Amino acid sequence: MAKEMDFETALKELERLVVQMEGDQLPLDEALKTFEQGIKLSRYCAKCLDAAERQIQELTRDEEGRPLLHAWDRDNPDLAQT
């Protein structure tokens, strides 16, 4: 897989491969190749999400490096409680 592929492109390609495999039209050898490509894309997407999560954690630390945690308000998701 090309390193210049972004998350959104990889996810769309993964979705396309899933649809293709669900169609039951691929011969076994091609289905295995498609599955292998899907696994690679899935791992790439997971790495991208992990990196984004780490970046968010870094960006949401206070001046002493402690994580800023907020409780989720189900009735009003735009307002977080501290």
mmCIF file of the C-alpha atoms, coordinates in Angstrom:
data_MODEL
# 
_entry.id   MODEL 
# 
loop_
_atom_site.group_PDB 
_atom_site.id 
_atom_site.type_symbol 
_atom_site.label_atom_id 
_atom_site.label_alt_id 
_atom_site.label_comp_id 
_atom_site.label_asym_id 
_atom_site.label_entity_id 
_atom_site.label_seq_id 
_atom_site.pdbx_PDB_ins_code 
_atom_site.Cartn_x 
_atom_site.Cartn_y 
_atom_site.Cartn_z 
_atom_site.occupancy 
_atom_site.B_iso_or_equiv 
_atom_site.pdbx_formal_charge 
_atom_site.auth_seq_id 
_atom_site.auth_comp_id 
_atom_site.auth_asym_id 
_atom_site.auth_atom_id 
_atom_site.pdbx_PDB_model_num 
ATOM 1  C CA . MET A 1 1  ? 0.000   0.000   0.000  1.00 0.00 ? 1  MET A CA 1 
ATOM 2  C CA . ALA A 1 2  ? 1.255   3.443   -0.899 1.00 0.00 ? 2  ALA A CA 1 
ATOM 3  C CA . LYS A 1 3  ? 2.268   5.585   2.052  1.00 0.00 ? 3  LYS A CA 1 
ATOM 4  C CA . GLU A 1 4  ? 0.729   8.678   0.497  1.00 0.00 ? 4  GLU A CA 1 
ATOM 5  C CA . MET A 1 5  ? -2.784  7.215   0.909  1.00 0.00 ? 5  MET A CA 1 
ATOM 6  C CA . ASP A 1 6  ? -4.775  9.169   3.477  1.00 0.00 ? 6  ASP A CA 1 
ATOM 7  C CA . PHE A 1 7  ? -7.200  7.687   5.999  1.00 0.00 ? 7  PHE A CA 1 
ATOM 8  C CA . GLU A 1 8  ? -10.347 8.577   4.076  1.00 0.00 ? 8  GLU A CA 1 
ATOM 9  C CA . THR A 1 9  ? -9.036  7.046   0.836  1.00 0.00 ? 9  THR A CA 1 
ATOM 10 C CA . ALA A 1 10 ? -7.942  3.875   2.641  1.00 0.00 ? 10 ALA A CA 1 
ATOM 11 C CA . LEU A 1 11 ? -11.308 3.569   4.375  1.00 0.00 ? 11 LEU A CA 1 
ATOM 12 C CA . LYS A 1 12 ? -13.226 3.981   1.101  1.00 0.00 ? 12 LYS A CA 1 
ATOM 13 C CA . GLU A 1 13 ? -11.030 1.335   -0.534 1.00 0.00 ? 13 GLU A CA 1 
ATOM 14 C CA . LEU A 1 14 ? -11.595 -0.997  2.415  1.00 0.00 ? 14 LEU A CA 1 
ATOM 15 C CA . GLU A 1 15 ? -15.354 -0.487  2.119  1.00 0.00 ? 15 GLU A CA 1 
ATOM 16 C CA . ARG A 1 16 ? -15.154 -1.231  -1.616 1.00 0.00 ? 16 ARG A CA 1 
ATOM 17 C CA . LEU A 1 17 ? -13.260 -4.456  -0.946 1.00 0.00 ? 17 LEU A CA 1 
ATOM 18 C CA . VAL A 1 18 ? -15.819 -5.545  1.642  1.00 0.00 ? 18 VAL A CA 1 
ATOM 19 C CA . VAL A 1 19 ? -18.665 -5.020  -0.829 1.00 0.00 ? 19 VAL A CA 1 
ATOM 20 C CA . GLN A 1 20 ? -16.711 -6.907  -3.465 1.00 0.00 ? 20 GLN A CA 1 
ATOM 21 C CA . MET A 1 21 ? -16.118 -9.848  -1.136 1.00 0.00 ? 21 MET A CA 1 
ATOM 22 C CA . GLU A 1 22 ? -19.724 -9.900  0.059  1.00 0.00 ? 22 GLU A CA 1 
ATOM 23 C CA . GLY A 1 23 ? -20.809 -10.330 -3.568 1.00 0.00 ? 23 GLY A CA 1 
ATOM 24 C CA . ASP A 1 24 ? -19.666 -13.985 -3.651 1.00 0.00 ? 24 ASP A CA 1 
ATOM 25 C CA . GLN A 1 25 ? -18.358 -13.492 -7.203 1.00 0.00 ? 25 GLN A CA 1 
ATOM 26 C CA . LEU A 1 26 ? -14.622 -13.827 -6.547 1.00 0.00 ? 26 LEU A CA 1 
ATOM 27 C CA . PRO A 1 27 ? -12.733 -17.051 -7.137 1.00 0.00 ? 27 PRO A CA 1 
ATOM 28 C CA . LEU A 1 28 ? -10.970 -18.337 -4.023 1.00 0.00 ? 28 LEU A CA 1 
ATOM 29 C CA . ASP A 1 29 ? -7.482  -17.124 -4.952 1.00 0.00 ? 29 ASP A CA 1 
ATOM 30 C CA . GLU A 1 30 ? -8.775  -13.645 -5.767 1.00 0.00 ? 30 GLU A CA 1 
ATOM 31 C CA . ALA A 1 31 ? -10.892 -13.590 -2.590 1.00 0.00 ? 31 ALA A CA 1 
ATOM 32 C CA . LEU A 1 32 ? -7.780  -14.397 -0.546 1.00 0.00 ? 32 LEU A CA 1 
ATOM 33 C CA . LYS A 1 33 ? -5.794  -11.604 -2.231 1.00 0.00 ? 33 LYS A CA 1 
ATOM 34 C CA . THR A 1 34 ? -8.671  -9.187  -1.646 1.00 0.00 ? 34 THR A CA 1 
ATOM 35 C CA . PHE A 1 35 ? -8.913  -10.284 1.986  1.00 0.00 ? 35 PHE A CA 1 
ATOM 36 C CA . GLU A 1 36 ? -5.167  -9.755  2.447  1.00 0.00 ? 36 GLU A CA 1 
ATOM 37 C CA . GLN A 1 37 ? -5.407  -6.274  0.949  1.00 0.00 ? 37 GLN A CA 1 
ATOM 38 C CA . GLY A 1 38 ? -8.364  -5.542  3.235  1.00 0.00 ? 38 GLY A CA 1 
ATOM 39 C CA . ILE A 1 39 ? -6.402  -6.615  6.301  1.00 0.00 ? 39 ILE A CA 1 
ATOM 40 C CA . LYS A 1 40 ? -3.548  -4.304  5.315  1.00 0.00 ? 40 LYS A CA 1 
ATOM 41 C CA . LEU A 1 41 ? -5.964  -1.407  4.819  1.00 0.00 ? 41 LEU A CA 1 
ATOM 42 C CA . SER A 1 42 ? -7.686  -2.189  8.115  1.00 0.00 ? 42 SER A CA 1 
ATOM 43 C CA . ARG A 1 43 ? -4.374  -2.117  9.968  1.00 0.00 ? 43 ARG A CA 1 
ATOM 44 C CA . TYR A 1 44 ? -3.388  1.126   8.239  1.00 0.00 ? 44 TYR A CA 1 
ATOM 45 C CA . CYS A 1 45 ? -6.701  2.733   9.222  1.00 0.00 ? 45 CYS A CA 1 
ATOM 46 C CA . ALA A 1 46 ? -6.274  1.535   12.816 1.00 0.00 ? 46 ALA A CA 1 
ATOM 47 C CA . LYS A 1 47 ? -2.789  3.096   12.905 1.00 0.00 ? 47 LYS A CA 1 
ATOM 48 C CA . CYS A 1 48 ? -4.188  6.373   11.600 1.00 0.00 ? 48 CYS A CA 1 
ATOM 49 C CA . LEU A 1 49 ? -6.902  6.381   14.261 1.00 0.00 ? 49 LEU A CA 1 
ATOM 50 C CA . ASP A 1 50 ? -4.390  5.545   16.995 1.00 0.00 ? 50 ASP A CA 1 
ATOM 51 C CA . ALA A 1 51 ? -2.166  8.421   15.865 1.00 0.00 ? 51 ALA A CA 1 
ATOM 52 C CA . ALA A 1 52 ? -5.136  10.810  15.833 1.00 0.00 ? 52 ALA A CA 1 
ATOM 53 C CA . GLU A 1 53 ? -6.128  9.673   19.331 1.00 0.00 ? 53 GLU A CA 1 
ATOM 54 C CA . ARG A 1 54 ? -2.586  10.274  20.617 1.00 0.00 ? 54 ARG A CA 1 
ATOM 55 C CA . GLN A 1 55 ? -2.593  13.734  19.050 1.00 0.00 ? 55 GLN A CA 1 
ATOM 56 C CA . ILE A 1 56 ? -5.940  14.566  20.659 1.00 0.00 ? 56 ILE A CA 1 
ATOM 57 C CA . GLN A 1 57 ? -4.634  13.374  24.029 1.00 0.00 ? 57 GLN A CA 1 
ATOM 58 C CA . GLU A 1 58 ? -1.615  15.643  23.662 1.00 0.00 ? 58 GLU A CA 1 
ATOM 59 C CA . LEU A 1 59 ? -3.744  18.607  22.634 1.00 0.00 ? 59 LEU A CA 1 
ATOM 60 C CA . THR A 1 60 ? -6.145  18.169  25.549 1.00 0.00 ? 60 THR A CA 1 
ATOM 61 C CA . ARG A 1 61 ? -3.588  18.311  28.355 1.00 0.00 ? 61 ARG A CA 1 
ATOM 62 C CA . ASP A 1 62 ? -3.400  21.152  30.822 1.00 0.00 ? 62 ASP A CA 1 
ATOM 63 C CA . GLU A 1 63 ? -0.298  23.269  31.336 1.00 0.00 ? 63 GLU A CA 1 
ATOM 64 C CA . GLU A 1 64 ? 1.138   20.648  33.730 1.00 0.00 ? 64 GLU A CA 1 
ATOM 65 C CA . GLY A 1 65 ? 0.655   17.801  31.259 1.00 0.00 ? 65 GLY A CA 1 
ATOM 66 C CA . ARG A 1 66 ? -2.372  16.250  32.965 1.00 0.00 ? 66 ARG A CA 1 
ATOM 67 C CA . PRO A 1 67 ? -5.196  15.033  30.719 1.00 0.00 ? 67 PRO A CA 1 
ATOM 68 C CA . LEU A 1 68 ? -8.303  17.178  30.709 1.00 0.00 ? 68 LEU A CA 1 
ATOM 69 C CA . LEU A 1 69 ? -11.251 14.831  31.179 1.00 0.00 ? 69 LEU A CA 1 
ATOM 70 C CA . HIS A 1 70 ? -14.888 15.813  30.817 1.00 0.00 ? 70 HIS A CA 1 
ATOM 71 C CA . ALA A 1 71 ? -18.005 13.817  31.609 1.00 0.00 ? 71 ALA A CA 1 
ATOM 72 C CA . TRP A 1 72 ? -20.312 13.262  28.653 1.00 0.00 ? 72 TRP A CA 1 
ATOM 73 C CA . ASP A 1 73 ? -23.760 14.838  28.940 1.00 0.00 ? 73 ASP A CA 1 
ATOM 74 C CA . ARG A 1 74 ? -26.154 12.578  26.978 1.00 0.00 ? 74 ARG A CA 1 
ATOM 75 C CA . ASP A 1 75 ? -28.942 15.165  26.989 1.00 0.00 ? 75 ASP A CA 1 
ATOM 76 C CA . ASN A 1 76 ? -26.718 17.920  25.648 1.00 0.00 ? 76 ASN A CA 1 
ATOM 77 C CA . PRO A 1 77 ? -23.603 16.548  23.919 1.00 0.00 ? 77 PRO A CA 1 
ATOM 78 C CA . ASP A 1 78 ? -22.403 20.074  23.137 1.00 0.00 ? 78 ASP A CA 1 
ATOM 79 C CA . LEU A 1 79 ? -21.929 20.752  26.829 1.00 0.00 ? 79 LEU A CA 1 
ATOM 80 C CA . ALA A 1 80 ? -19.381 18.734  28.747 1.00 0.00 ? 80 ALA A CA 1 
ATOM 81 C CA . GLN A 1 81 ? -19.215 18.742  32.521 1.00 0.00 ? 81 GLN A CA 1 
ATOM 82 C CA . THR A 1 82 ? -15.860 19.057  34.230 1.00 0.00 ? 82 THR A CA 1 
# 
